[in-house]
């Protein structure tokens, strides 16, 4: 066969085509098999790491002599989100001769893959603190973990919503860290757990309840001063409004929300009223009990005068974690919907205020709403009537205590002078008075019974009323705790008032009955008609408590005796200072009783008097009660018990009798009158008094012992307030 040039080229071309096909086939096979070779390579790399790190005892020495475990659980790692990655993916900067190089393990850079999250983190308080050298600032692994990171929504993830608060608490409940970095809320973990949010999430499992990240953010957590922070003052309402949508809408329309919208930093936001992490249900007694103090942080002047009302005092004296059944600030002003009173939608607008008051006072009227819940008696411009009533009562207090305080001191100094100049005669006279067996009736059983009612009701009223006046003292709070709170104390105070009205009614009835028995004397002998002048004469008998001209003479003579300018006056059955005590009780029962009734039944009395009369009644009631308590526990106690010749106690009010020696020493005019009238023997007594006088003395010591304690507490409260 003969080959031509054409024949020669054909086989060569065929060989080239065959070689190309073969090369393509081999290349395709190699490319197809590449993943099969790569996966084993990565697995082999990971397995080679586990050759060492599967050892549970593998450790290394950390900083400050600590031991760092190097064990990695391969099974758990296989369930993590990074299971498909090789160790070198995260630990890319490990040296080739690891672990024999002795170099520290380079830190993992999560930002290599999680670029966007890392960028956000770097601008957060954690990232910025880290950049400034705060080594303990939280990094990725502190929140997410390291080798065993699982999806966020997986229940065993440390950043799963149910677990997040405990994860954050690893740093924010660590006292060493909170002290080192001066964290604002070192108790945040426990506070959150006890809050309404924490209990809803952690105890009730309500996944809709907020956890840390709902308020603070996730990777972008920032300080409150950062304007972009969700917890910045300007953004708090919006942050809370993510859940409390309707509340935010109402708040935005309120006077507080309007201030915030204007950029005014005085506009309070949610956390200022509800706190940041200790949020509790508003219906709890603890929340209500402390709400006035919350409002008072901004409205200090209003709080001060709110505390002057029964509402404020009862709230301040309430039991711990319990609110008294009185109005708090938000009961009148609203809570999220606080508006100016001039706003038609305000709870305090003329159209709405009656219904607001009716929340507690069902029979409230327009007149009742004239009561001033923040009245300042010192403000003559806005409260002129209250101001002048306050001045009158203060003048009465000062003048009464000045006059009778001087009277008491002069008497005390005169008694001490007499005792020092002739102590033997003084003691002998005192013993004779106490041991004299010849005795005469001074108080009838009915009069002694009334006095027992006076003493018991007065002490009950004082011990339940004075804590309200001095509500800011610890002793006032202790007394109310002893009684079981403001509600119980109020009931006991009302009971004491009923006893007061009872003995007053009994005494007036008997006085009128005696006057009725002498009704014939009231008529003019010539005309037969009743004359008012004869009424006074009939009442101003020597045995009555009505002051006469003789009492004025005795007062002058007694004061001359204080200075050694005359003899001691010889009194009748009643002295001028005893008559003053008697009339003071009459005035006190009227002033304290009427004002007390107005405050007890304000809705009824406001039907025919303006509501500000309740404010007037409070001033009169409070100051008159202080006058009565102070006078009884000082002047009256001295006149009756603490004079040197009477000390430590005069038991006449219990026994009803007085010795002849004492009559001749102190009430000779009465003795002489009884002798002249031939009635002395009708007053002579001798019975079983000696058998039970010990019991009477014990009761007396208890009565005025309580009074002295209350006197000390009142003086302490007044001086401590003046000192501040």
Secondary structure, 3 states (H helix, E strand, C coil): CCCCHHHHHHHHHHHHHHHHHHHHHHHHHHHHHHHHHHHHHHHHHHHHHHHHHCCCCCEEECHHHCEEECCCCHHHHHCCCCCCCCHHHHCCCCCCCCCCCCCCCCCCCHHHCCHHHHHHHHCCHHHHHHHCCCCCCCCHHHHHCCCCCCCCCCCCCCCCHHHHHHHHHHHHCCHHHHHHCCCCCCCHHHHHHHCHHHHHHHHCCCCCCCCHHHHHCCCCCCCCCCCCCCCCCCCHHHHHHCCCHHHHHHHHHCHHHHHHHCCCCCCCCHHHHHCCCCCCCCCCHHHHHHHHHHHHCCCHHHHHHHCCCHHHHHHHCCCCCCCCCCCCHHHHHCCCCCCCCCCCCCCCCCCCHHHHHCCCCCCCCCCHHHCCCCCCCCCCCCCHHHHHHHHHHHHHHHHHHHHHHHHHHHHHHHHHHHHHHCHHHHHHHHHHHHHCCCEEECCCHHHHHHHHHHHHHHHHHHHHHHHHHCCCCHHHHHHHHHHCCHHHHHHHHHHHHHHHHHHHHHHHHHHHHHHHHCHHHHECCCCCCECHHHHHHHHCCCCCCCCCHHHHHHHHHHHHHHCCCCCCCCCCCCCHHHHHHHHHHHHHHHHHHHHHHHHHCHHHHCCCCCCHHHHHHHHHHHHHHHHHHHHHHHHHHHHHHHCCCCCCCCCHHHHCEEEHHHHHHHCHHHHHHHHHHCCHHHHEECCCHHHHHHHHHHHHHHHHHHHHHHHHHHHHHHHHHHHC
